[in-house]
Amino acid sequence: MTLALCALAGLATGILLNWAKDYMPRWATRRMVMPSPRWQFGLGGVLVSWLPRPNRSPLTPALWLAAGVEGVTAALFVYFAMRLGLSSDWWIQVAMVSFLILVALIDLKYRVVLNVMVLPALVVVLWMHWVTPGTNWLAIFIGGCFGGGIFGAVALLRPGELGAGDVKLAALIGLGLGFPNVLGALLIAVLAGGLAVFLLVTKRGANLKSHMPYAPFLSLGAIVMLVYLR
């Protein structure tokens, strides 16, 4: 019963994230043209599309993405419930993965990592470490410097490939995971990003100068490490 409720909570959160990805960019520092946010029921849409009926519309990539977000959030909510129970740690973990998924969705669609999300998250992460007994502040400091420093150096050496938002997100992940856990997250992000570039170049003819959103890969690496550490 508890796991079923967690799955429903994860599904509802996924629906909310799919809506929020079109609402939050209104707080971006640069003006962007974007559609009005609307509710999408990805898994429901996919299931309905499989029902035999005349003139059914084809499944779109956006619907598949919405369904994937709902499925992933439901699965993660259940996984953390199995590992942690409905404790305060469960709430923290599901809040972090939901935040990371939303950051990834916004960057994937609008190519922006919002300061209005990342900067408050930095404060929240530091506060959480502050109230947690036995926090290794040296590991937290090194993790933040390592994540932000590595991506900051790449942004300076190769302008246009990474934005300031990516650097701040990497620093946030470093502060959240600490050292050496941040190494695993960044390694996964680099490998996943490299694979995506390879597939785009070989399958779609994109060139190496094509701009690619990097927040989804950073978020993927951080989520994988959160799952691994639990």
C-alpha positions in Angstrom: 0.0 0.0 0.0 2.8 2.4 0.9 4.7 1.7 -2.3 1.5 2.2 -4.3 1.0 5.6 -2.7 4.6 6.5 -3.5 4.1 5.5 -7.1 1.0 7.7 -7.4 2.9 10.6 -5.7 5.7 10.1 -8.2 3.3 10.0 -11.1 1.6 13.2 -9.9 5.0 14.9 -9.4 6.0 13.9 -13.0 2.8 15.5 -14.3 3.6 18.7 -12.3 7.2 18.7 -13.6 6.0 18.5 -17.2 3.8 21.5 -16.6 6.4 23.5 -14.6 9.0 23.2 -17.4 6.9 25.6 -19.5 6.1 27.9 -16.5 9.5 28.4 -14.8 11.3 29.9 -17.8 9.1 33.0 -17.3 11.6 33.9 -14.5 14.6 33.7 -16.8 16.8 36.8 -17.0 16.5 36.9 -20.8 13.2 37.2 -22.6 12.1 34.0 -24.4 9.2 33.1 -26.5 7.5 30.0 -25.0 4.1 28.4 -25.1 1.6 28.7 -22.4 2.1 25.9 -19.8 -0.4 23.1 -20.1 -1.1 19.9 -18.3 0.2 16.8 -20.1 -0.7 13.3 -19.1 2.1 11.4 -20.8 1.5 7.8 -19.6 -2.3 8.3 -20.0 -1.8 9.7 -23.5 0.4 6.7 -24.6 -2.1 4.2 -23.2 -5.0 5.9 -24.9 -3.2 6.0 -28.2 -2.9 2.2 -28.1 -6.6 1.7 -27.9 -8.1 0.7 -31.3 -10.0 3.6 -32.7 -10.2 5.3 -36.1 -8.1 8.4 -37.0 -5.9 8.2 -34.0 -3.1 10.7 -33.9 0.5 9.5 -33.9 2.6 9.6 -30.7 4.8 12.7 -30.6 8.3 12.9 -29.1 6.9 15.4 -26.5 4.3 12.9 -25.4 6.9 10.2 -25.1 9.1 12.5 -23.1 6.2 13.4 -20.7 5.4 9.7 -20.3 9.1 9.0 -19.5 9.3 11.8 -16.9 6.2 10.4 -15.2 7.5 6.9 -15.2 10.9 7.8 -14.0 9.6 9.9 -11.1 7.2 7.2 -10.0 10.0 4.6 -10.1 12.4 6.8 -8.1 9.8 7.6 -5.5 9.2 3.9 -5.0 12.9 3.0 -5.0 13.7 5.5 -2.3 10.7 4.4 -0.3 12.0 0.8 -0.4 15.4 2.0 0.7 14.5 4.6 3.3 10.9 4.2 4.2 8.7 7.3 4.5 11.3 9.1 6.5 12.6 12.6 6.3 15.4 11.2 4.1 12.8 10.0 1.6 11.4 13.5 1.3 14.9 15.0 0.8 15.8 12.5 -1.9 12.6 12.8 -3.9 12.8 16.6 -3.7 16.4 16.5 -5.0 15.6 14.2 -7.9 12.5 16.2 -8.8 14.5 19.4 -8.8 17.2 17.8 -11.0 14.6 16.5 -13.5 13.0 19.9 -13.8 16.3 21.6 -14.4 17.1 19.0 -17.1 13.7 19.4 -18.8 14.0 23.2 -18.9 17.5 23.1 -20.4 16.5 20.5 -22.9 13.7 22.6 -24.2 14.8 26.2 -23.7 18.6 25.9 -23.4 18.7 27.7 -20.1 19.6 26.9 -16.5 17.6 29.2 -14.4 19.3 31.3 -11.6 15.9 31.5 -9.9 16.2 27.7 -9.3 19.9 27.1 -8.9 20.9 30.0 -6.6 18.2 29.3 -3.9 19.1 25.6 -4.2 22.7 26.4 -3.3 21.5 28.1 -0.1 19.1 25.2 0.7 21.9 22.6 0.2 24.3 24.5 2.5 21.6 24.9 5.1 20.8 21.2 5.0 24.5 20.4 5.5 24.6 22.9 8.4 21.7 21.2 10.3 23.0 17.7 9.6 25.2 16.4 12.4 28.7 15.2 11.4 28.8 17.0 8.1 32.3 16.8 6.5 32.7 20.4 5.5 36.0 19.8 3.8 34.5 17.2 1.5 31.6 19.6 0.8 33.9 22.5 0.0 36.2 20.4 -2.2 33.2 18.9 -4.0 31.7 22.3 -4.8 35.0 23.7 -5.9 35.8 20.7 -8.0 32.4 20.7 -9.8 32.3 24.4 -10.4 36.0 24.7 -11.1 36.2 22.0 -13.7 33.2 23.2 -15.6 34.2 26.8 -15.1 37.6 26.1 -16.7 35.9 24.4 -19.7 33.6 27.3 -20.1 36.5 29.8 -20.2 38.7 27.7 -22.5 35.9 26.8 -24.9 33.4 29.6 -25.0 29.9 28.7 -26.2 30.0 25.0 -25.2 29.0 25.6 -21.6 27.1 28.4 -20.0 27.3 30.0 -16.6 24.2 28.1 -15.6 26.0 24.8 -16.3 28.9 25.9 -14.1 26.6 26.8 -11.2 24.7 23.5 -11.6 28.0 21.6 -11.5 29.0 23.5 -8.3 25.6 22.8 -6.8 25.9 19.1 -7.5 29.4 19.1 -6.0 28.2 20.8 -2.8 25.3 18.4 -2.6 27.3 15.2 -3.1 30.6 16.2 -1.7 34.0 14.8 -2.6 34.7 12.1 -3.9 31.0 11.4 -4.8 30.9 14.3 -7.2 33.6 12.5 -9.3 31.1 9.8 -10.2 28.4 12.2 -11.1 30.7 14.3 -13.4 32.1 11.1 -15.0 28.6 9.9 -15.8 27.7 13.3 -17.2 30.8 13.5 -19.4 30.3 9.9 -20.7 26.6 10.4 -21.4 27.3 13.8 -23.1 30.1 12.3 -25.2 27.8 9.5 -26.3 25.0 11.9 -27.2 27.5 14.0 -29.3 28.7 10.9 -31.1 25.1 9.8 -31.9 24.2 13.3 -33.2 27.3 13.5 -35.4 26.9 10.0 -36.8 23.1 9.7 -37.1 22.0 13.3 -37.8 25.0 14.9 -39.3 25.4 17.6 -36.6 28.8 19.2 -36.2 30.9 19.4 -33.1 30.1 23.1 -32.7 26.3 22.4 -32.4 25.1 23.7 -29.0 24.0 20.9 -26.7 22.2 21.4 -23.4 24.4 19.9 -20.7 22.2 20.2 -17.7 20.3 16.9 -18.6 23.6 15.0 -18.4 24.7 16.7 -15.2 21.3 15.9 -13.7 21.6 12.3 -14.9 25.0 11.9 -13.2 23.7 13.4 -9.9 20.5 11.2 -9.9 22.5 8.0 -10.6 24.9 8.8 -7.7 21.9 9.6 -5.4 20.5 6.2 -6.3 23.8 4.5 -5.9 24.5 6.0 -2.5 21.2 4.8 -1.2 
